Amino acid sequence: MLNSAPAATAPVLDVRNLALRFKDTPANIVDGISFSVREGETLCIVGESGCGKSVTALALMGLLPRSVARVTSGTAMFGGSDLLTLPQRAMADIRGNTISMIFQEPMTSLNPSYRIGEQIGEVVLRHKRVTRAQARQRALEMLDRVRIPAAASRLDDYPHELSGGMRQRVMIAMALANDPALLIADEPTTALDVTIQAQIVDLIEELQKETGTALIMITHDLGVVAEIADRVSVMYAGHIVEEGPVEAIFDDPQHPYTIGLMSSVPSIGPRSGRLATIGGLVPTIDRMPSGCRFSPRCPFVQADCLKAHAPLSTFGPEHRAACYFAPLETVFAEAAS
Amino acid sequence: MSAVISTVEPAEETVRPESRAWKKLKASKSALLGFAIVAFFIGIAVAAPILPIADPAATSWSVVRKAPSAVHWLGTDEIGRDILSRMIWGAQASLMAGVVSVLIAVLVGVPFGLISGYFGGWIDQVISRITDALLATPFLILAIALAAFLGPSLTNAMIAIGLSAMPIFVRLTRGQVLSVKTEDYVEGARAVGLAHFAIMARYILPNVFAPVLVQATLTVATAIIAEASLSFLGLGQQPPAPSWGSMLNVAKNFMTQAPWMAWWPGAAIFLVVLGFNLLGDGLRDALDPRET
């Protein structure tokens, strides 16, 4: 899968050193993260609740209200312009057109007062010079493409007549209606039950292959990551602690947090002992530790970790982790001898 | 494609919210009674020009203050006009006043409420404080003051009543918008690049409209009373055109000699207000999404 991603092409979206801060808080909620995604590639941003994944997505979409949070540094280059400094009007022309977003809650993400055909059509009408009839035709086409059976009769349904999985398909149809260059999916499967989750993930993957859109998938579900990702960025408390190709992250994790994350996934088959957990809790924004933000929970913590946050260092092709002591086995073996 | 359209009809058992609300409305006896009363009065008001009734302004010195009889079913007033005819034409003024003033209140109040709730910040502060100030003044006092300021006529009375009833709609709409604007589909609308105006018109307004509709129905009743009050005080419908309020105003001078002059307009106001209230209550129950 890694090989299929064209390494040479310029990234569709290139985020550098993005930092965000909530109003009246002492520390950045997202603290200098960088990532990029290329055409046809899937980047998964993984992390637990509150690590800053969703805020990052909202900031990129320009949907973060200024009264709540602001961007304190960084750039996000998309199609030659910086998303973080574009005026609202220009951002509105991009949203739903060249960058689309799928939200977590399909049950409440559709306007209950309008038929789904109109809602999909509206996105097309907003951004393309088409007639109502053409927009409706496009909506029908999109419903077909997201594999909604008897799409023509569903066009005039209201959202409450559809199940959660169907609604998420409608959301995907809306998001892809204008052939966006970049699709941001913020935990698109969290609210769905397991069988539907798998269908939706498969659908997103297939549609991405068909359209070649770049995909940023935000999730805390490592099963989804394993299935769909080309590359993974692991976030912890506003930092990217490790990033790399999906195989490297799963087979050879370097950062103690990633290692903990991987070993806390339950596996199918006979159970062997207790499921591993990472002790402690994610630090709250007013108690951010100085230095490495994972240090209070890290079993390998050393004095250096408390002084400064480790920079990302390289462990393989595109594989980087932010830990002074990675790879742990070598570093600690040397220290012991 | 045509095959798909022709073979698959929307499933019969799916229930649209309108039809559910309609069913509940039909099941409520009091709401139906309210609807019947309102429909009856609207019917006679609309049909006034074609009904075989006397000219409401034609006076006759031979039949001054006559009790109800076969000729004048509801009696005559102090200058011999037929009260039935004046009641029917008066229904026009009263219902017009009720409906038009509420329309004014809704058309002015709802947009302000939308803007106030949607944008928040200083604009919300300004609109909310003005609304508070208006709400602090008793409804009828404000209406009387405005009507007196604008000058006595039915049109001005409607404007005065409409403006006095407006703050309720600003408040109500603002409150509803505050809850609806945090819904995911509003964020979704923003995420597809829709402008604020489109979001307000298509994503927020339809989803806050049910309570506004209920409030409007109930306010029609209040507005009819207010019109009667203003006309009673001489600030509404001007003679010789009839309205229930102005008929009561005159009737109070003849309470002992010709009590029927007061009975009919009083009963009509009572009935039509009751009708709108029953209808409004029924609508509120029917549109309440929490009950199924």
Chai-1 contact restraints between the chains, C-beta under 6 A:
chainA,res_idxA,chainB,res_idxB,connection_type,confidence,min_distance_angstrom,max_distance_angstrom,comment,restraint_id
A,L63,B,R190,contact,1.0,0.0,6.0,A-B,restraint_1
A,A92,B,G193,contact,1.0,0.0,6.0,A-B,restraint_2
A,R95,B,A191,contact,1.0,0.0,6.0,A-B,restraint_3
A,R95,B,G193,contact,1.0,0.0,6.0,A-B,restraint_4
A,G96,B,V192,contact,1.0,0.0,6.0,A-B,restraint_5
A,G96,B,G193,contact,1.0,0.0,6.0,A-B,restraint_6
A,M101,B,A191,contact,1.0,0.0,6.0,A-B,restraint_7
A,F103,B,D184,contact,1.0,0.0,6.0,A-B,restraint_8
A,E105,B,D184,contact,1.0,0.0,6.0,A-B,restraint_9
A,T108,B,E183,contact,1.0,0.0,6.0,A-B,restraint_10
A,T108,B,D184,contact,1.0,0.0,6.0,A-B,restraint_11
A,S109,B,D184,contact,1.0,0.0,6.0,A-B,restraint_12
A,S109,B,Y185,contact,1.0,0.0,6.0,A-B,restraint_13
A,S109,B,G188,contact,1.0,0.0,6.0,A-B,restraint_14
A,L110,B,Y185,contact,1.0,0.0,6.0,A-B,restraint_15
A,N111,B,Y185,contact,1.0,0.0,6.0,A-B,restraint_16
A,N111,B,Y203,contact,1.0,0.0,6.0,A-B,restraint_17
A,S113,B,P206,contact,1.0,0.0,6.0,A-B,restraint_18
A,S113,B,N207,contact,1.0,0.0,6.0,A-B,restraint_19
A,V123,B,V192,contact,1.0,0.0,6.0,A-B,restraint_20
A,R126,B,G193,contact,1.0,0.0,6.0,A-B,restraint_21
A,A150,B,V8,contact,1.0,0.0,6.0,A-B,restraint_22
A,A152,B,V4,contact,1.0,0.0,6.0,A-B,restraint_23
A,A152,B,I5,contact,1.0,0.0,6.0,A-B,restraint_24
A,S153,B,V8,contact,1.0,0.0,6.0,A-B,restraint_25
A,E161,B,T14,contact,1.0,0.0,6.0,A-B,restraint_26
